[in-house]
């Protein structure tokens, strides 16, 4: 973690929603989802917020040796976004407490605010994380 990783960092991330990120595409094996409207899925919205936060902090890490993983998400999803609209996600790093990073997230689709909330990520050392994951797989009787 570089000394430049500090509270107050902000960025704006833009993403044009394709049809592949709509509700019927989130779990294609889930028949009920196939009956739902083709609008930006909440699961993809959460992932987009995570992506925006990663892009904000990545220049301040020894990437890819250091990475961040999402540990808490508290986001609203209050307006439907059809494919073709561009979602603008504004993120701000509110606090850095050791390896814990807390962000404020605001997303707008050019027409409506679609999401507001917070997201928490933790800094990891990628190799150490892979080792812990391999150990867990071994405990579960899975091939590493």
C-alpha positions in Angstrom: 0.0 0.0 0.0 1.5 3.3 -1.1 1.3 6.4 1.1 -1.0 8.0 -1.5 -3.8 5.6 -0.5 -5.7 8.0 1.7 -9.2 9.1 2.5 -10.6 11.7 0.1 -9.7 10.1 -3.2 -12.5 10.3 -5.7 -13.2 9.1 -9.2 -15.9 8.7 -11.7 -16.3 5.5 -13.7 -18.7 5.1 -16.7 -20.1 2.0 -18.2 -22.7 1.5 -21.0 -25.1 -1.2 -20.0 -25.2 -4.0 -22.6 -28.0 -6.5 -22.8 -25.7 -9.2 -21.4 -25.9 -7.4 -18.0 -29.7 -7.5 -17.6 -31.7 -9.6 -15.2 -32.5 -12.5 -17.5 -28.7 -12.9 -18.1 -27.6 -13.0 -14.4 -28.4 -16.7 -13.8 -29.5 -18.1 -17.1 -30.3 -21.4 -15.5 -32.9 -19.7 -13.2 -36.1 -19.9 -15.2 -37.8 -17.2 -13.2 -35.1 -14.6 -14.1 -36.0 -15.3 -17.8 -39.4 -13.9 -17.2 -38.2 -10.6 -15.7 -37.5 -7.3 -17.5 -34.4 -6.7 -19.5 -33.0 -4.0 -17.2 -29.6 -3.7 -15.5 -29.4 -6.4 -12.8 -28.7 -5.6 -9.2 -25.9 -8.2 -9.1 -24.2 -6.4 -12.0 -24.7 -3.0 -10.4 -23.0 -4.3 -7.2 -20.1 -5.6 -9.3 -19.9 -2.3 -11.2 -19.6 -0.4 -7.9 -16.8 -2.8 -6.9 -15.0 -2.3 -10.2 -15.2 1.5 -9.8 -13.7 1.2 -6.3 -10.9 -1.1 -7.5 -10.1 1.4 -10.3 -9.9 4.2 -7.8 -7.4 2.5 -5.5 -5.4 0.4 -7.9 -2.8 3.2 -8.7 -2.2 3.4 -4.9 -1.4 -0.3 -4.5 1.5 -2.5 -5.6 -0.9 -4.0 -8.1 -1.3 -7.0 -8.8 0.7 -8.2 -5.8 -1.7 -6.2 -3.6 -5.4 -6.3 -4.4 -8.7 -5.6 -2.6 -11.7 -7.8 -2.0 -15.2 -6.7 -1.3 -16.4 -7.5 2.2 -19.5 -5.4 2.7 -22.1 -3.8 0.3 -24.9 -1.5 1.3 -26.3 -0.2 -1.9 -29.8 0.8 -2.9 -31.1 0.0 -6.4 -33.9 2.4 -6.9 -34.4 2.9 -10.6 -34.4 0.6 -13.6 -31.8 1.1 -16.3 -32.4 -0.3 -19.8 -29.5 -1.5 -21.9 -27.9 1.3 -23.9 -27.8 3.8 -21.1 -24.5 4.8 -19.6 -24.2 4.5 -15.8 -21.9 6.9 -14.1 -20.5 5.7 -10.8 -18.9 8.2 -8.5 -16.9 6.7 -5.7 -15.1 8.3 -2.8 -12.7 6.6 -0.4 -14.0 7.7 3.0 -11.6 5.9 5.3 -8.5 3.8 5.4 -8.2 1.9 8.6 -5.3 -0.5 8.3 -6.3 -2.9 5.5 -10.0 -1.8 5.6 -11.2 0.6 3.0 -14.6 2.3 3.1 -16.2 4.0 0.1 -19.2 6.1 -0.7 -20.9 5.1 -4.0 -23.4 7.1 -6.1 -24.6 5.8 -9.5 -26.7 7.7 -12.1 -27.9 6.4 -15.5 -28.2 9.8 -17.2 -31.9 10.0 -16.3 -32.2 8.8 -12.7 -30.1 8.2 -9.6 -30.0 4.4 -9.6 -27.9 3.7 -6.5 -26.4 5.2 -3.4 -24.6 3.6 -0.5 -21.4 2.3 0.9 -18.9 -0.4 0.0 -16.1 -1.9 2.1 -13.1 -3.6 0.7 -10.0 -5.1 2.4 -6.5 -5.0 1.1 -4.9 -8.4 0.5 -1.6 -9.8 -0.5 -2.6 -11.9 -3.5 -0.1 -14.7 -3.0 -1.0 -15.1 0.7 -4.7 -15.1 -0.2 -4.1 -17.9 -2.8 -2.3 -19.9 -0.2 -5.1 -19.6 2.3 -7.6 -20.6 -0.4 -5.6 -23.6 -1.4 -5.5 -24.7 2.3 -9.3 -24.3 2.5 -9.8 -26.4 -0.6 -7.6 -29.1 0.9 -9.6 -29.0 4.2 -12.8 -29.4 2.1 -11.3 -32.4 0.3 -11.0 -30.6 -3.0 -8.1 -30.6 -5.4 -5.9 -27.5 -5.1 
